[in-house]
Amino acid sequence: MASSGQQPSASRFFLIASFAVLLVQIVTEYFMGRVPICECGYIKLFEPVANGPGNSQHLADWYTPSHIIHGFLFYGLGHLLLRAKPLSAKLLLATVIEAAWEILENTPLIIDRYRAATISLDYFGDSILNSAMDTIFMMLGFLFAARMPVAVTLVVAIIFELFTGWLIRDNLTLNVLMLVWPLDAVKAWQGGV
């Protein structure tokens, strides 16, 4: 039987490892040639124009709720796969998944896919700052889901999806749909046609 002193040590290890994964994501994107911050030369707390050149370049944008929902989903996955492990181990799993997606999302393969299959014709990938913040927002979503009842988390996810779907004609569900199985009718609706 493990002593009670080992649990905090293991939790601390997984927490440090989660931030190490975030650092690896940042360094990897730097060596991929991603821009550190918006080429406009300044940093905004929030970029309100969903299809403008500042989207995916600042601290937060209309896709931030999608990354928070990633945290909700990854918490559920960690809960299913790592039931006996500490919360920090589940966070590490979530961070690895999110960081891997952020790196993949900023490769020419996915950038070109977004530009071909969606209305994101001016999308050229995330700044490193925005990508890192996407991972941090996922972590916050993860911690929210860990602390809130499932029903509250589901209601928040539905509100995020409906609100961003209504406001910018895009959300996590539509983003995944259009990336995997693009539909002309959805693309036309998103373009306001």
N, C-alpha and C positions, 0 to 999 in steps of 0.2 A: 504494500500500500504506500502511495506517495505521501510525503509529508506535506503539511499545509504550506510550508515555505516554498515548495516547488511550483505551486499554482501561480502565484504572482510573477515568479521568474519566467515561466513559460508564457504567460500573458504579455509580459514586457517584451520578450523576444519576438512574438508574433506582431506586436504593435510596431516595434522598431523595423521589423522586416517589411511591414506594409509601407512605411515611409521610405525604406530603401528601394522598394519596387517603384514608388512614385519618382524617386530620384533617377532610377534606371530609365524610366519612361522619358523624363526630361532630357537626359543625356543622349539617349537614342535619337530622339527627335532633333536634337541639336546637330548630331552627326548625319542625320537624314537631310539636313539643309533647311529645316523649318525656321521661320523667322521667330525671334524671341518674343517680340511684342508686335502690335499692329504697325504696319509700314507707315501709317500716318504719323508715328512718332510719339504718341501719347497713349495713356491707359484710361479707359472709362470703367466705372463700376458696372454699367449695364449698357449694352448696345441695343437700342430700340428698333432698328431697321432690320427686319428678318432677312431680306434679300439684298442688302447693301454690302458694300465692300468692308464694313466694319464688323459684319457678322462673323462669329467664330474667331474673333481677334482680341476681344477684351475679357474682363473678368467674368461677366455673365451675359447671356443673351436669351432669346426666346427658346433656345434648345436646352437651357439649363434644367427646366423641369424634367426633360427626358433623362438626364443623367441622375437626377434625384430618384426617378423611378427605377433606373438601373440598380441603384442602391437597395430599393425595396425588393426587387426581384432577386438580387444576389444574396440578400439576407435570407430570403426564403430558400434559395438553393443551398446556402451554407447550413441552414437549420436542418434541411433534409439529409445532406451528405455528412455533416460533421457534428451530429447531435451531442456527442460526449466531449467535444472540444470546447475550449473557452471562446468567448465572443471574439477575442482578438484573432484567433485562428480562422474564424469565419470571415473576419474583415480582411485578413491576408488573402484568402481565396478570392474574395470580391475584388480586391485591389489588383491582383494578378490578372483577372479577367478583364477588368476595365482598362488597365494599362495596356494589355495586349490589343484590345480593340482600338484604343486611342492611337497606338503605333500603326496598326493596320489601316485605320481610317485615314491616316495622313500619308499613305503610299499612293503613287500614281494609279494603281489598280482601282482603289476605292474612290479616289477623287474623280477619276474619269468616269466611273460608274455613276456616281452622283450626278455629274454633269450630263451624262447621256440619258439617264433614266428618270431624272426628276426635273423640277423647275429651277434647280440650283445651278444655272448656267454660269454664274459668276463665282462659284465656289472653287477655291484654290487650296483648301485645307485650313487647318487651325494654326494659330500662333502657338508657340510653346506655352505661353502664359494661359491661353484659353484652354488648351488641352490639359494642362496640369489642374486648372480649376475645374474642368469637367470631372476629373478623377476625385478631387476634393469634394465636389458636390455629390458625387456618387457615395463617398464615405459618409457624408452628412445624411443622405437618404437612408443608407444602411443603418446608421445609429438611430435615426428616427424610427425605422421599422422595428428595430430591436427593443425600443422602449414603449412603443404604442401598441394598442390592441390591433389585431389583424384588420378588423372592420374599419378602424380609423385610417389605417394605411391604405386600404382599398379605396375608401372615399376620397382621400387626398389624391391618389393616383388618377382616379376617374375625373376629378375636378381639373387636375393639370392637363389631362388629355383633351377634355372637352373645351377648356378655356383656350389652350394653344391651337387646337383644331379650328375653333371659331375665329380666333384673332389673326393667326398667320396662315391658316389652311395647311397646317403641318403639325405633327406631333410624333411621339415615339412609334405608335402603331402604323401611321402612314409612312413614316420614314423607313421602317423595316419592310413594309409591303412594297414600297416603290424601289427599294434596293434589291429585294429578292424576286419580286414578281410585278414589274411595272405595268400599270393599267393606264391606257390612254385616257379613259374617262376621269380617273383621279388626277392625272397630270393636267388635263384641261381645266378641271375644277380648281386645282391649286394655282393655276395660272390666271384664274379669273375669267375663263372663257365660258 
